[in-house]
Amino acid sequence: MNQTIDWTVTILDLNGISLFKVFTGKVKHFLELTIGISQLNYPETLGEMYIINTGMFFSAIWAVVKR
């Protein structure tokens, strides 16, 4: 079957990762690398992204930002 992938679903699980770790060290490097690869090679394919297990601080920031 010859089908083209039109979009993807990405699930980012932040279980056990503090907000501080997202902005520093190995976690930051991994996220930058992953996002960079996606943007360079598959910029139009992101259909949906789910970020789960974020913790209360992220939820509070998102409540403000999403408006």
C-alpha positions, 0 to 999 in steps of 0.5 A: 500500500503506497500511502503518504503520512499527512500528519502525526500525533506527538505525545510528550510525557513530562512525568518526573521532569520538573519545569527547571529541568525542561530549561536546563541540562540534558532534558533541554538538549534532548527537547531542542534536538527533537524539535529541531529534527522535526522542524527541519524534516517534517515541518508540515506533519504535526497534526496534534500534540499532547503534553501529559503529566506536566505538573501544577506549575505548567498547568498554571502557565498554560492557563494564562498562555492559551488565551 
